Amino acid sequence: MTKKTEVKADNEKELIEMDEAIKLLKSSRPTFYRWVRTGKITGMKVGRQWRFYKEDIERFLKGEAPRIALTADIKPLIKILAAQIKELGGKLPESEHRGGVEEAVLLTIALGALLKASDIHITSDSIQNRALIRYRLSGMLKEFAAFDLRLVPAVIARWKTLAACSTLETRKPQDGKFVAELPGGRLDLRVSFLPAFPEESVTVRILDSLAIKIHLDEMPFEPEFLNKLKRALQISYGMIIVSGPSGSGKTTTLYGCLNKVAKPELKVVSVEDPVEYILPGVTQVQVDHKAGMNFPYLLRAVLRSDPDVIMVGELRDHETLEMAQQAALTGHLVLTTLHTDEAAAALLRLKEMTGNDMVAADSTKYLVAQRIIRRLCPFCSKKDNVDPSRIEFLSDLARKGNTASKSLQNYFKKPVGCPKCHNTGFKGRIVVAEILEVTPEIIDKGLRKNAGIKEIREIGVRQGMITLLSQGIAKAAKGETTIEEVRRTLAENLLF
């Protein structure tokens, strides 16, 4: 027998059949299948039958993670991530599996926490034969590491194991979540897996409840807007709708509003998909589509539980809107979100979805729109010499949006880039927000006369609303951001 044959024979002796593995684990067959599906136990197919390494079964019995086979060296990736964490002054997290894929994933999470990133993206580049790790900083993606494409299956398998997803499923999208324990605390992570070519992509949303300010008074709103929003929250019934695209901070604003209205004498209930942060004094219900517990179904149940305040995560369809309007018209304060560009557009969207002007008008009391804009890095930004004619043009736009031209300062700055902002020129983000009250004038001269967005916006400005664009220009003039960033975030249709 040759040496090669001897090695092969030894490996075959390590393999055991499924029935023997189940017997060693003293588990039922369905439980064993679940462990295999979620990656807690790894196996291989030999012909049509599954086989398992006895060593892996013994590792599982000891509470250890399964071995993940690597087809390339992962140490260069670990070295890159560790070096960046040290450069940022962070502490390396302790790992029981030094030099393995488990340590690489843990370092990826730790670097994201240090960067204060909102998301982690792991994608494959088949042309350059590499995989990329990018972090979303202040709303924009930036690459921080690249690694051998052959390592992607092992890396994804580790993420799936942590997120309690099936490691065997690679052709369908999956979603999961888990809590990561780090030297600085714990992070809630939501993980999404998307089938792609040549390998699946991974997107991780980082939810740090300690970093997110969910108290309304601590949110970076302009004082005038904040005072108006607080007055709006004093109404006893009707809908307050927060609008904006994905990632504009709508949910955070809703949480701040819930914290403000939650009192011992009131029953406050939220219906969310998913529940992102636990709030004291609020009964939080999570949507479960697989169980048939969608927004309309849960809203009906909530209305039978005698609530005073209801939060609906999002108005996704006509049925959800109808239920929310019914709640608002029967004496409940309803807080919810809608995907539109501005407050005036949200009102018209409600009219379209409802098909009834008076129901839309009677049920809705206030419409909020907001955006998050990247803030210039205070360490490297420098003065921008803006042409006087352009300043005059911007002043006119700001004045049309209710910001007086005399308050428009000429402190325009431009980004440069430095190590403190990771050479992006921007560090942190600022908020611009507008609030439109649905007054009799809005109803009579707007909704009933089929007015467009521009006409309704102009009525709102006459009533004192400061528009998103006006605030954005004012913040650029103060040197907090750039006009280009305002244009990129607010889009061309807002009077540019």
Helices and strands as residue ranges (DSSP letters): H 3-14, E 15-17, H 18-25, H 29-37, E 44-46, E 49-53, H 54-61, H 75-87, H 101-115, E 119-125, E 130-137, E 140-148, G 149-151, H 152-162, E 174-182, E 185-194, E 201-207, G 216-218, H 223-232, E 238-243, H 250-261, E 268-272, E 282-286, G 289-291, H 295-303, E 309-312, H 318-329, E 333-338, H 343-354, H 357-363, E 364-376, E 382-383, H 388-400, G 405-407, E 413-414, G 419-421, E 426-437, H 440-441, I 442-447, H 453-462, H 468-477, H 483-490
